[in-house]
């Protein structure tokens, strides 16, 4: 039974190390930034829709997102803290049509240039972002020998994990049959 537990611990440790090391080594840290921005954009869009339910329109351009922090007639405040900045420390771009019936909300993205929702601007989850900008939609790229060595180490860890799990299951089955 101790051997079975040892296989499980080795498998667990290998999987944990691989899940931490591989994303960092292959440059996936930028993916976090875009995911934070996409989550904040969804949150702000929800608040803007609640604002429209109460006021019959979205905040006007001169009110901006700060309108979400002001109390309405029912003393309801939708956003209690300050309006969040995007992952690059810039304010989100908010624009509204003159009658307040529709809005556009996005982050200027990694290059901090307002491309009106195009280019690398972060708008929503449906947009296809470039691998070079955000490390999404690109798979594993091997840039140098260190990346190749890391990939080989990962494959060895996965193979070891698979063998360890299989051996552990086999030993469990054998111990049940002998019991």
Secondary structure, 3 states (H helix, E strand, C coil): CHHHHHHHHHHHHHHHHHHHHHHHHCCCHHHHHHHHHHHHHHHHHHHHHHHHHHHCCCCCCCCHHHHHHCCCCCCCCCCCCCCCECCCCCECEEEECCCCCCEEEEECCCCCCCCCCCCCCECCCCCCCCHHHHCCCCCCCCCCHHHHHHHHHHHHHHHHHHHHHHHHHHHHHHHHHHC
